[in-house]
Amino acid sequence: MRTRRGVCYPKVNANNMPFCFQNNNNNNNNNNNNNEKIQRNRALVHGGKCYTKRDFSSSNNGDFFSTIPCRKRAKISSEFAGKGSDFFDTLPDDLIICILSKLSSSASSPADFINVLMTCKRFNGLGMNSAVLSKASPKTFAIKAKNWSDSAHRFLKLCADAGNVDACYTLGMIRFYCLENRGSGASLMAKAAINSHAPALYSLAVIQFNGSGGTKSDKDLRAGVALCARAAFLGHVDALRELGHCLQDGYGVRQNVAEGRRFLVQANARELAAALTCSAFSSTSSSSCWLSSPPPATGNPLSCPLLSDFGCNVPTPEAHPAHRFLGEWFSSRAIGSGLRLCSHASCGRPESRRHEFRRCSVCGAVNYCSRACQALDWKLRHKAKCAPVERWVDNAVDVVANGELYGGVNAGGS
């Protein structure tokens, strides 16, 4: 077989010995330049190593097996040839994806993750891998309402399509309440709920209780109680509290005061356990102050939830990024004529129709999307501000038949 250089490789007999060689005269003219080529080739090979091959075209003393140096193809670009190899290029993609997955699951803000993607094209490409986006924590896509854009929407959509249940819930809440795309938002929350996402189950229960996105006749109390029970089974504190009030009041379920009271106590116990877990990571002095300090009388929104009746100033749990987004979104935008927001500061849900949320039966100045929000806000701030108004008391009879009232003092207890 003749090569491009004109060399004819020998045929090998049964004893593996060469018996026929041909040589091209043109190669003899190139032999004088071999030394110069070797020096140039060695300069391009990292570490000065030179690989050899057999020279069948050499006719020196009949030595057909003399070797000549040859250059192996460099694995690095010319700009790094004199500076050493770039070890980052040799890292496998699987290792980088694993590292980026750890980063996305532990990021404390979107900037922690986005800044890494902006480092180089390889990070940007591998960072959008479904294995990375599926493990992103809620804080990774905790986008502020003022920074909302099409690119932020696409990023959340990519996370949701990758199977991230927190992204499905967050994007579902934003579409349902902020963008008023009820069908798409509800389907995304349902996708998260199917994967046993407790906040999504509870949000769907609130939608069923209020008939959000539809008319008053679209309420389904039994479905709301069933969704609440599932979320409560998964340990969602607000769902436990909502289920307890439903059992106490016989709302959507047969009334059982004792069982409802048990659920309320269990919700308080879970709240206390969460506070103890968080305080374990802080210093001793700061972690024990809430056990000894009296509950504030001014209703500080940063402390004093339901356990304040027992002398514990337990800080309120951190709101989910979806609820913070709702609060920021509607604080700078009008929600429609005659529509109201839930008065609980950590909720952010708006009404989808007039008189969807129920008001306090004492003052009528606050509105709540659920009994859990009403109970929390009562302890946080409304207990110190609630006072009967004569005009409200005179007109309360007109709306009590429509079921638009929450009991003020009674519903606030534990």
N, C-alpha and C positions, 0 to 999 in steps of 0.2 A: 504494500500500500504506500503510495507516494504522498508525502506531506506537502504543506505549503512551502517549506524550505527546500523541497526537492529531495528530501531524504527518503530512502526506501527502507522500511524496517525489514529486518531479516526474517526469513521463514525458519521455523524451528522444527527439527526432526523429532523422532520418538525419544531420542536421548537428550532432548532439550538443548541441542548444540546448534549454533548458527552455521549455515553452509553457503548462504548466498547474500551478498551485500552489493548494493549499488550506491554510488555517490554522485552527486551533482557537482559539476565543476564550479558552479556559481558559489557554492558554500566555501570553497577554498579561498575565495577572495574575502570572505567575511571572517575567516579565522584570525586575521591580523588584528581585528577590532574587538576580539573577545575580551581582552583585558580591560579595555575602556568601558565596555558594556557592563562587565562585572562590577567595576567600581561604582558606576551610576546605579546599578540595581541594588547594591548593598546599602547605599545611602537612603533608599526608600524602604528598606526592610527594618522593622523595629528591633532594636537590640543587636543589630549587626549580624544576625543569623542568616545563613544562606543555605537554601536547600539545593540539592544536586540532582542531576539526571544523567543518564547514560548518553554518551555522544557516539552515535553509530556512524557519523560522517567523518570522524577523525581517522587518518591513515598513518599516524605516527607509529612506526615500528609494528604496525599490524595490531595495535591494541584497540580493539573495537569497544572495549568496556571502560575506557577512560571517562572520567566524569567532569562535567563543567558546571559551574555555579549557575543557578537560575533564581529568579525572584518569585516568591509567593505573593499573591495579591494582598495588598495592604487592607486591613479591616478598618482603618481610621482615615479620616479625611486629611488632606495635605496640611491644613492649618494646625492640626495637632501633631504632625509628624515630628516636629522638633521639640514639642512640649510634653511629650508623654501621651499615653492613651487616655481616651475619655471613657472612664469606667461606667458612666451612666448609660451610654449607648449599649453596653453589654448586658444590662439588667433585663431579665425577662419580663414580659408584660404582666404575667400572673402575679409576680411579686409586687409590682407597682400598683396593680389593682387592689391587692390585699392591703397595702399601706393606705391607699386612698379610701378604702372602705372603713378602716379604723378611724381615719381622720373625719370622714363624714358622720360617723356615728357618735363621735365625741366632740364635735365642733360646738362652740358656745355662741356662735353668731354666724350669719351668712358670709361675713367677710373672711372668717377663718378658712372657709372652703373655697370661696371664689378667688381669693388671692393666690392660692396654690394653683388653680386652673389657669391663671394668667401668667404663670411662670414660663411655660414653654408649650409648644404645640402638642408635644407628646402627652403632657399632663392634661391639657385641654381635651384631647381625644379620649384618653383612658378615663378621665374623670366623669365623662358622660356615659360610661358603661353601666348597664342595668344592674350589675352586681354592686356597684358603688352607690348608685342612687337608691336602690331598694333598702339600703341600711342607713340612710341619712336620718339623723335625729330631727325632732320638730324644731330645734333651735337652728338647724342648718337652713331651713327655709322660713324662718320667722321674719318675714318681710314686713317692713313698716308701710302703713297705708300711703304715706306721702311719696314713697319710692315705688309704688305700684306701676307697672308698665307691661307692655306686651312680652318683653323678654322675661320678666318675672313670672308672667302667666305661663309661658312656654316651659320655663324651668320646673315649675310646679307640676305641669302636665307631664313632663318627662319622668319626674319622680313617681307620679301616680301610675303612669303606664308601666313603670318598672316593678310595680307591686308594693310600693311603700304605703302602708295603711294610714300613717299620719299625714302623708301628703294628700291622700284621697280625702281624708276628713277635712283638712285645712282648705283645700281647693273646693270641696263640696260646700262648706260653710260660706266661703267667699262668693261662689256662684249663686247660691240659694238666696242669701240675704243682701249682698252688696250689688252684684250684677243682675239680680232678679231673674236668673235663669233657673227656675224652680226644678224643672225636670232633670237637667244635667246635674245640678247640685245634690238633689235627693238621691240620684243613682250613684254618685260618687260616695256619699255617706253610707248608702246601702252596701256598696262594695267593701268599705271598711268594716261595717257592722258584720258582714258575713264572715270576716276574718277575726271576729271576737274583739273588735276595738270598742272598749267600754264607752269613751266619750261619744263616739258615733252612735252607738245604741241609745244613749241617753238623749242626744240631740234629736234623733228620730222620734223618741217618745214624746219630747216636748212639742214637736211638729204635730204628732197625732192628738195630743191633748188639746192643742189650740186650733187645729185645722189650718195651720199656716199654709199660705199659698192658695187657699181655696175659700170656701164660704163656711159659715158657722155649722152648717149641716154636714160638713166634711170631717168633723171631729170623730175620732174613734177612741173612746176612753179605754176600752178593753185592750186594744192593740197597744196603746200607750203604757198600760200597766204591764203587759207582757214584755215589752221592750225594756221597761224600767227594771223588771225582775231579773232579766238576763244581765243587764249592766250591773245591778246590785250584786249578783252572783260573782261577777268578775272583780268586785271590790271597789266600784265607783262610789265615792262618798255621797255625791249629790243624788245619785240614783237611789241609794239606800234611804236618804232623807226624804226624797219624793215618794218612794214606795211606802214609807212609814206614815206620811201624812195622808196618802190615799187610803190606807187601811184604817187609820183613825177616823177619817171623814166618810168612808164608804164611797169614795170617788172612783168609779170605774171598776170596783171590786166590792165584794161583800164586806161590810164593816166588821172590823175586829180590832178593838181598841188596844187590847193587851199585845197582840202581835205587832201592831203599828208602833206601839211604844218601844217594843224590843228592837225594832229596826232603827228607830231614832237613837237609842242608846248605843247600838252597834255602830252607827255612823259617827257618833261622838268618839267612841273608842278608836275607830280607824283614824280619825282626825288627830287624836292624841298620839297614836303610834307613829303617824307620819311626821309629827312635830318632833318626837323623840329621835327618830331616825335622822332627821336633818340636823338636830342639835348635836348629834354625836360627832359630826365633822367640824364643829366649831370649838372654841375654847370653853373651858369649864365655867368661867365667869359669865360669858354671854349666853351659854346654853341653859343655865339655871335661873336666869333673871326672870323669865316668863313664868316660872313656877311660884315665885314668891311675890311678884308685883301684883297689886290689885288691878282689877279691870278698869280701863279708863272710862271716865264718865262722859267724855266728849264724843265718843264714837269714832276713834281714829281708824280709818280704813285699812291701816296696815296691821292691825292686831285685833284681839278680842272677838273671836268667833263664838260658837255656841258654848264652849267650855268655860266661858267667863263666869257663868253661874257657880262654878265650883272653885273659883279663886285662881284660875289659870289664864294667864294672858298669852294664849297660844297664837303665834302669827298665822295669818291666813295663807293657804297654799297658793303657789304661783299659778296664775291663770294660764290657760293654754294659749299658744301663739295665735290660734284662730280667733279666740275671743278678744285678745288685745287688738288684733287687726280690725275687728268689727267696731270696737270702741273708738279707735283712731279714725276709722273711715267715716262714721256717722257724726263724729264731733266736728268735722269740717264740712259736712254736706247735709243738705236738707233731705229728710226722709219722706216727705209727702205731706199733703194737707191733712191735718187731723190725726196723723200717726204718731205713736210714742215709742220711746225706747224703754227697755227693761231698766228699772231703777237700781238694780244691783250693779255696782261698779265693775265687777269682774265678768259680767255676762256680755253685754253689747248687742243682744238680739233686738231687732226692731219689729214692729207690727207689720204684717202684710195687708191688713185691712183695719178699718176703724173698730175700736173697742174689742180688739182681739185679746189683749192682756187685761187682767183683772186688777182692780184698784184696792187700796187699803180701805177697809170698811169704817175706819175711825176718821181719818183726815181726808182721804180721797186724793191726796197730792202725789202719791207714788203708784207705779204700775210694775207688775211682775209677770214674767212669762211662765213661772212655775212656782210651786210651793217651796221648793228648795231655795230658790233665789229670794223669796219673801222671808223665809226663816233666817237665812244668813244675813240679809240686809237689816232685818229687825235687830239683831244682836250687834251688828257692826255700827250702825248709825241711826236708824229710824226710830229706835226705842226712845232715844233722847229728844227727838224732834216731833214725834207723832202727838198731835193734839186735836180734839174734835173741833170742827168748824160748824157753826150753826147753819149756814147755808147748805153745807154738804150734808148735814144730818137731815135737814128738811127734804132734800132731793134724793136721799139715799133710797127711799122707798120705791122710787121710779125705776131704779136699775137693779134692785136686789133680785127681782124675779127673773132677770136675764142671766143670773149667775156670774155677774161681773165683779163681785166683791170678794176680797180676802178678809178673813178675820184678823184684826190688828193684834190685840194682846194675846188672844188664845193661840193663834197660829205661830206666834213668835216663840212660844215655849219649846225649848230643846229640839 
